[in-house]
């Protein structure tokens, strides 16, 4: 997991108490990091890629597609009464009511309209993800060029917000990853993450003789329980606050009787790190990742005198569970039968999605010989094929599965066979129109990916 988020919403909403205290600093942050993108187009030219009105030169790393660019700017999480908007608003409402400053204003500010185009440094280096790490692969991300990309996680903005002086914030937005194709995976999805930092006084103020305790120690060692610069007592208090905060959030969404368990895990940007799983419909389901922020991140962001936690969760996963939405493609539907089910007066009102008519699937196989790998680089990856299928088949493709992977015993040539399931969300497909699309995929696989068809 990675921490785990443009359109019709023209402001980065900062909510105030009933006394309507203004937060000038947050307004300044909004103007710095956000922009009105509702009328901006995204296109791919011969020598450049234009995204939200900004032009970026193309190079050998450019792999973003017209289909993906068409989704930049949709901002589903900011469309009123969209299920992703409902989930986001419920999380915001919980944090605004549960965490209040002494002044009566919310402790956490919210940013949900930041530009999804980020630098490679923001997306990886600022989070201590080293060069050569698998998550940087061109086959897993959408690059505009070697230095710019569509963010793969909202954590790409963590450093800039901490540098601006924020100690507690939530961040929501759309993220982009090349991935497999099935009912729970989509190349664009949405995340929300939270960050909270503590000073020495804030963390130990409620502890007896807390003035004698410290966040940091000299000469410490990194252990599974803590980082080398942190004291064990500080980390345990931060870990408790993190888990308590997230337990309260998830039980607020799912109900008080929810079973929760924690497991240790690894992220490059937190230590110790944890995943939360919940018991849902008889199975354990991972819903978020979190941990104590690596002190090196805070030091480089100018907050080296503080210690903090961070978490990230996927909005689609929560919405699919809470509202019983069976297919992730439905979030992008234009069908009024889908949207009208989520137009409720109260965002906390229970909703159980009633499926649209289940149209029959059509199965078509495609098999081909893979090109020989060139020295030092892969000549073919599964994500390349998935991306090609998405670009041609669009929303008609429900799932792509690798059903056979064969190496010829004599020639050592490698062959793969994929099953493509076509099913439209709003009407019945005919085999004739599916076959037309399938033929296009076959031809494009040969010309663009260098495979040799076995049709």
N, C-alpha and C positions, 0 to 999 in steps of 0.2 A: 504494500500500500504506500501511496505517497500522500502527503497532506493535501489532505484534502481539506468556477464557480463562475447587442448593446442596444438603439432602440428608443423606446417610447418614454422611458423615465428620464427626465431632464435634470433631476437634482439628486445628489447623494444624500439620502434622507438622514438627518440627525434629529432624533426625537427629544423633546424637552418635557419637563414636568408640567403640571397644570398651571404653574406660574409663568410658563413660557419664557424661561431664562434662555437667552441666546448664547451660543457658543461660538464666539468670533474665530477662535483658533481652528475649529472644525470647518468653518466656512472657508477660511483661507486654504486649508488642506483640500477641500473639495475643488476649489478653483485651480489648485495646482495639479491635482492628479486626475481630474475628471473632465470630460468634454461632452457637449451635445453631439450625438452621432446619428441622429434619427434620419438625416437626409443624405448621408455620405455613402458613396458607392465603393465597392471593392472589386477590382478587376486584375487580370493577369495580362501584361503586355509582353512584347517580344524581349525587351531588355529590362523590364521592371515589373514589380508587383505593387499595385496601389491598394492600400487597406485604410478604410475610414478617412479618406482624403489625404493620406500621407503616402509618398512614393518611396519604394525601397528597391535598390538595384538587384537584379537576379544574378546568381552565380551557380556553380556546380552543386551547391547544397539545396537549392530551391526545390521544394517538393510539395508545396501547398497546391491544392486543386480548386478549380472553380466552384465545385459543390461545397467545399468547406468554406471558401470565402463568402459564399451566398448566405451562410449561417452567421457570419460575424456581423454583429449589429442587431440580431433578433432579440437578445436580452429577455429570454423567456422568464427569468426570475424576477423581472420588473414589470411583467404584463399582469395587470390587475385580474385577480381570480383565476390565473393559471395555477395548476396544482403546485408548481415549483415556487410560485409567488406565495401561495398559502403556507407552504412549509417554512419559507424564509420569514414571513411575517409572524408565524407562531414562535419561531426561535427568537426573533427580535423582541417580541412582546414579553417573552419569558425573561430575557436578560434585562429589559428595561424595568420590569416590576420587581425582580429579585435582587438587583444590585444597584443600590442608590447611594450617591455621595451624601455627605453631611449637608451640602447645600440643597439637597432635594432633587438634583438632576441625575440622570442615568450615569452610572460608572462607565459603561461601554458605549463607544461611538460606533457607527456602522457605515461601511463604505461598500457600495454595491454597483458602481458604475465606472470602475477603473478600466483603462484601455487594455485589451487582451494582448496587444503586441508588446513584447518585452525583449530585452537583450538576453543573449545566451548567458551573460554574466549574472543577470537577475535571476534567471530560471535555475541555474546550476551553481555557479561559483559562490554567489552570496549565501547559498545554503550548504556550503562545504561539500558539494557533490563533486568528486575529483574528476579530472580529465580521464577519459577511457572508461568511465562508469557505464554499465549497460543502459541506464536510463537516458543517456545522452544520444543514443543511436539515432541516426537519420531515419531508420525504419520504424522508430517508435514515436517520432515527433513531427510536427509540421513546421518546417523552416522556411522563412522568407529568403534568407541567405545565411552565410556562415556566422553572422553576428546577431541576427534578429530572428524571432520566432513567435508563434502563437503560444501563449503560456500553457504549460502542461499541468500546472497546479497554481492555486492562488497564493501559495507561499512565496511565489516570485516577488510579491509586493511587501513581504514582511519587513525587509531591511529599510526600505524607503519610509514606511510608516513609523517604524521605531525611531529612525533618524529625525523625524519631524517632531518627536517629543511625546508620542502617544504611549501610554502605559497600559491601556485596556481597550481593545477594539475587536469588532467582528468584521470579516471581509467576505463578500459573496461575489461570484462571477462565473462566467463560462470558461471552460478549459478544454484543451484540444489534444487528443492522443490518437495515433494510428493503432488500431486494435482489431481483434477478431469481430466477426459479425454473428450476433444472435440476439435473442429477445431482451437481454440485459446489458448489452454492450453497444455503444454508439461513439462515433469519433468526436462528438461534442457533448459534454455533460457539464454539470454545475456543482460547484463546491461552496461550502461555507467553512471558514476557519476562525478561530479565536486566539487571541494572545493576551496575556496578563503579566505585568512585571511588578516586582515588589522591591521596595527599598528595605534596608535593615530595620527601620522603625516600623514600617507597615507589616512586615512578616512576624516580628516578635513582640508587637505592642500588647497582645493579649496573653503573652506567656509570662509566668511568674519569673521575676528577675531577668526579663527578656533583654534589658539593656546590657547585660553581660554576654549576650550571644552575638554571633556574627554570621553573615552570609558566606564569608570566604575564609580560607586557611592557606598558609604557606607550606610548601613541601608536601602537600597531600598526594595521594595516589588514586588513580582511576580504578574503580571497582565496579562490579555489576550494579551496585546501589547508587553510585554517585560519580561525578566528574572530579578531576584532581584538584580543582580550585575551590570546590564547594565543601562546606561543612555538612556532615551527615544530618544534623538536626535541621538545618535549613532545607535540605533536599526533601526530607520526610514531611516537613510542613507544607512545602510547595506541592509535593505529590498528593498529599491529603486534600489540599484545596482544589487541585485539578480534578481528582476523581470525584470529590463531592459535587463540584460544579457540573460535571458531565452526567453524573447519576441523577441529579435533580433535573437536568434538561431532558434526558431520555425518558425518565418516568413521567415528566410533564407531557411528553408527546405520546407515549405508548400506554401509560397507565401505571398506577402505584403498585400493582401486583406483578409487574414485569420482573422476570429473573435476569440478573446481570452477572457476568463474570469478566475478569480481567486476565490478560495474558501478556507476558513480556515479549517484546519484539525489537526490531532494529530499524532506525532511521538515521541517515547521516547528520541530521540537524537537531536531534534531541538525544539526551541520555540522562537517566534511564528513559526507555520508551515503552509504550503500552498500546494494546488494542482492546477495545470494548466489544464484547459479544452479548447479544440478547437472545433469550429463548422465545422464538416466535413460531407458532404453528408446529410445535414439537421439535424444532431444529434450532441449533445455535447459529446465529448470523452475526458476522462482523459488521459493525456500523460506523466505527471511527478509529482513527489513530491519534496518538497524543504523546506528550512527554515533556521533560524538563529541557528547556532550550539550551543548546550548546553555548557556553559562555563566550566562545570566540565570536559567535554571531552578534551577541550583545556588545562585546568590546568594539567590534568594527563598526557598529551602528551608533556608537557614542553613548551607550547605556551600560558601560562596564561596571558601574556601581550598583547594578540591580540584578536580580535573579528572576527568571520567568518560566511560564509554561505556555504551550501552544497545542491546539488540537485542530483536526480537519475532518470533515464528514462530507459525504456525497448526498446532494439534495434529491437526486433521482431515486437513489436506493430507499431513502426514507419515504418518499412519496409513493413509490410502488408498493411498499409494505402497508403504509397507513391507509391508502385509498384503494388497495387491491387492483392496481393498474398492471396488466399482464405483459405489456410489450413496451419497451423504452421508446420505440418509434412514435407512439401515441402522443408523447410530449410535443412533437413537432407537427401534429395533425392540424389541419384547418377545418376539420369537421365540426359543425355546430353541435352535433349530438354529443361530442366529447366535452366541449367547453361549458355547455349549459349545466352539466352536472356539478360544476365547481363554483357556480355563481350563488354564493351563500351570504346571508346577512352577517353571520358571525364566523370569523376565521377559525374558531375552535369547534365549530359544528362538525359532528362526525359525518363522514362521507364514505360510502362504499360504491365504487365505480361499477356501473352496470355495463358490461361489455357490449360493444357494437356487434352487429351480426358477424358471426365467425365465417368468413369466406374460405372456401377450400384451398389448400396449398397445392402447388405444382412443383414436382421434383425434376431437376435436370442435372445430369452429371457432366463434368468436363475433366479430361485427363490429358496430360502432356509430358513430354520429356523436358527436364530442366536444362538450361544452358550450363556449360562447364564453368566452374568458379574461376575467376581471375585471381592471380597471385595477390594476396594481401587484402582482398575484399570479396564479399559475397556477391554473386551475380544475380541471385534471386532470393527473396524472403517472402514468407507467407503474407506479411503485412502489405507487401507490394501488390500481391494478387487481391487481397481484401479491398485495398484502396481502389484498384481498377474496377472491381465488381461494384463497389459503392458508386463510383463516378458514372458508370453506365446504367446500372440497374436502379439506383436511387432507392426510394422508399418501397419499391416492389420486392426488394430482397429482404427476406425475413432472417435467413440464416445461411452461413456457408460453413461446411464441415469437411475437414480432410478425412477421407474414408479409406485411402490406400496410399502407401508410400513404399515404392518398389525399386530395388537396385538390380539391374540386369547382371546375372552371374558372369557373363563373358565380357560384355563391353563396359561394365561398371557404370553405365549411364543410369541416372535416377529419374524415375517417373512418379508423378503424383496424380491422384484423382480426387476431385472435390465434388461434393453434392451441394447444389445451390437450391434452396427452397424459396420459391417465389409466392408471395401472398400479399395482395393489396389490403390496406386497412379499411377501405371504404367501398369496394366493389369486387365482383368476381372477375378474375383474369381468365383469358382464353389461352389455350396452348399455342395458338398461332402468334399472338402478340408476345408471349413469353419466349417462344422460339426465335423470334426476330431479335429480341434483346440478347438472348443467349448466344446467337451467332455473332453479334457485335462484340461480346465479351471474348469469344474464341479468337476472332480476328485481332482484337486489341492486345490480347495476351501474347500473341505471336509477334506482332510488330513492336510493342512497347516493352515487353518483358523478355523477349528473345527465346521463348519456349517453342518447342515443336509439337504441334497438336497430334493427338491420338484419337481422332473423332471417328 
